[in-house]
Amino acid sequence: MLRGLGNLVNKLEKAVENVDPNQVEKMLGKVIGGDEATAGRKPTGNMASHEGTNGKRRALLIGINYTGTQSQLSGCINDVKNVHNFIKDQYSDIRILTDDQQGPNVPTKANIIESFKWLVSGAQPGDSFFLHYSGHGSTQKDEDGDEVDGLDNTICPLDYNTQGMIVDDDMNTILVQALPEGSRMVAIFDCCHSGTMLDLPFMYTIDGNLEVTCKSNKRAALEGGIKALKDFQKGDKQAAMKEAFSALSLLAKPEQNIPNSEAERKTLETKYSKADVLMFSGCKDNQTSADAKINGEGCGAMSWALLSVLDATRGQRLTLKDLLAKLREKLQGKYEQIPQMSTSHEVDVNNNYFALV
């Protein structure tokens, strides 16, 4: 085992030599991308705010603590309460699903899917929608060939053990593809494995460059190896070995991140939307999101970071690039997770500003 870790460390030391650990993510964002990323072309799309318009403003907030189960969390319902307090003046029609309620407001699989459909029902140009999910996220085998890593991302309803999970493909179909051009949605997923939870085709690095959603084995191995190094330096040899062998297994697989690959082509063709959909997620697809305790209150680290940044910048115009950077800065050093931002179409993140509606 130690020999395998040593070999990986030697490989990774060459890759990260003289690189500030705080800059590693910025470097990784440039390692491998699709045609547009490697060509260095900046996205030019716009994402217009609907402030001052008369369109519908509808929000869905979901928080699941899984109380009384082996999967119990402590902060998800608090996340919903905090988000509700933050958006209630902007959204007039808000539905809340939490597992401390009864009937149709319990976040079962059936109730969540019905609420997804309610959220976007009758969507018209000028309408604004907001979605927040705080709970467990997971993965399962990809069945339709649009995931380069072979895994679909999922959210876990309260009854997932008996009814199954809700897959990212289905969420894209129900929530994204139902929206017409001229409508917009802001979605927040504070859960594990959430990087591409809505299957949006465009992701952005911290320096604002476009990055396709397909993942590279080499890049994922490098990321895992860097984490192994950090764990090893902290003295956590068990965690370091686990990360190292995971990274080594990725290096042993055939490289999948080929520009114009079938999975990438299918994602761009089937998941693209002219509606303005902006998603922030708590972590990368291969990471977990922390269920934290901050100021004595249980909460999701991503939800806390987002609300903290938005509250601290009230009245300011914050570009999408700056918001992503501030989110990562807020979590950096406290949690391993790296928040992600993705969109339904290309967006110039340097010249588009975040808006709740």
GISULKA-V979547 format. One record per residue. N is the residue number from 1. RES is the residue in one letter. OMEGA is omega in whole degrees, 0 to 359 (NA if undefined). Layout:
# GISULKA-V979547
n-><N	N>
res-><RES	RES>
omega-><OMEGA	OMEGA>
This chain:
# GISULKA-V979547
n-><1	2	3	4	5	6	7	8	9	10	11	12	13	14	15	16	17	18	19	20	21	22	23	24	25	26	27	28	29	30	31	32	33	34	35	36	37	38	39	40	41	42	43	44	45	46	47	48	49	50	51	52	53	54	55	56	57	58	59	60	61	62	63	64	65	66	67	68	69	70	71	72	73	74	75	76	77	78	79	80	81	82	83	84	85	86	87	88	89	90	91	92	93	94	95	96	97	98	99	100	101	102	103	104	105	106	107	108	109	110	111	112	113	114	115	116	117	118	119	120	121	122	123	124	125	126	127	128	129	130	131	132	133	134	135	136	137	138	139	140	141	142	143	144	145	146	147	148	149	150	151	152	153	154	155	156	157	158	159	160	161	162	163	164	165	166	167	168	169	170	171	172	173	174	175	176	177	178	179	180	181	182	183	184	185	186	187	188	189	190	191	192	193	194	195	196	197	198	199	200	201	202	203	204	205	206	207	208	209	210	211	212	213	214	215	216	217	218	219	220	221	222	223	224	225	226	227	228	229	230	231	232	233	234	235	236	237	238	239	240	241	242	243	244	245	246	247	248	249	250	251	252	253	254	255	256	257	258	259	260	261	262	263	264	265	266	267	268	269	270	271	272	273	274	275	276	277	278	279	280	281	282	283	284	285	286	287	288	289	290	291	292	293	294	295	296	297	298	299	300	301	302	303	304	305	306	307	308	309	310	311	312	313	314	315	316	317	318	319	320	321	322	323	324	325	326	327	328	329	330	331	332	333	334	335	336	337	338	339	340	341	342	343	344	345	346	347	348	349	350	351	352	353	354	355	356	357>
res-><M	L	R	G	L	G	N	L	V	N	K	L	E	K	A	V	E	N	V	D	P	N	Q	V	E	K	M	L	G	K	V	I	G	G	D	E	A	T	A	G	R	K	P	T	G	N	M	A	S	H	E	G	T	N	G	K	R	R	A	L	L	I	G	I	N	Y	T	G	T	Q	S	Q	L	S	G	C	I	N	D	V	K	N	V	H	N	F	I	K	D	Q	Y	S	D	I	R	I	L	T	D	D	Q	Q	G	P	N	V	P	T	K	A	N	I	I	E	S	F	K	W	L	V	S	G	A	Q	P	G	D	S	F	F	L	H	Y	S	G	H	G	S	T	Q	K	D	E	D	G	D	E	V	D	G	L	D	N	T	I	C	P	L	D	Y	N	T	Q	G	M	I	V	D	D	D	M	N	T	I	L	V	Q	A	L	P	E	G	S	R	M	V	A	I	F	D	C	C	H	S	G	T	M	L	D	L	P	F	M	Y	T	I	D	G	N	L	E	V	T	C	K	S	N	K	R	A	A	L	E	G	G	I	K	A	L	K	D	F	Q	K	G	D	K	Q	A	A	M	K	E	A	F	S	A	L	S	L	L	A	K	P	E	Q	N	I	P	N	S	E	A	E	R	K	T	L	E	T	K	Y	S	K	A	D	V	L	M	F	S	G	C	K	D	N	Q	T	S	A	D	A	K	I	N	G	E	G	C	G	A	M	S	W	A	L	L	S	V	L	D	A	T	R	G	Q	R	L	T	L	K	D	L	L	A	K	L	R	E	K	L	Q	G	K	Y	E	Q	I	P	Q	M	S	T	S	H	E	V	D	V	N	N	N	Y	F	A	L	V>
omega-><182	178	179	178	180	179	180	179	180	179	186	178	178	183	186	182	177	178	175	180	180	181	184	181	178	179	182	180	182	185	182	176	178	183	186	179	182	178	178	182	179	176	186	184	178	177	190	173	177	178	179	179	183	181	177	174	189	183	176	181	184	177	184	177	180	185	178	179	177	181	188	173	184	191	190	178	175	177	181	179	181	179	179	179	183	187	191	178	181	183	186	184	186	175	182	174	176	185	170	179	182	171	186	180	173	185	172	179	182	181	179	180	178	180	173	181	176	185	187	182	179	183	180	174	182	179	178	181	180	180	175	177	175	184	178	171	182	177	171	185	178	183	186	171	180	180	182	180	177	183	170	173	184	166	188	176	180	183	185	181	180	185	179	183	177	191	181	177	181	178	177	181	184	190	187	185	179	185	178	174	182	173	182	176	169	182	178	176	179	183	179	174	190	188	180	189	178	181	176	191	185	176	186	176	185	179	173	180	177	180	178	186	178	183	178	176	182	180	179	178	178	179	179	179	178	177	177	178	181	178	180	180	178	181	179	186	180	178	180	180	179	178	183	181	174	179	179	179	177	180	182	181	175	179	184	187	181	178	182	176	183	180	179	180	182	178	182	182	189	185	179	176	176	173	181	179	181	181	169	180	188	184	175	181	183	181	173	178	187	166	194	170	183	184	177	182	176	179	173	183	181	180	178	182	182	181	179	181	182	179	181	183	178	179	178	173	185	178	178	178	181	179	178	180	181	176	181	178	181	183	185	179	179	184	181	187	180	182	184	175	179	183	181	176	182	181	173	186	178	185	173	187	179	174	179	181	NA>
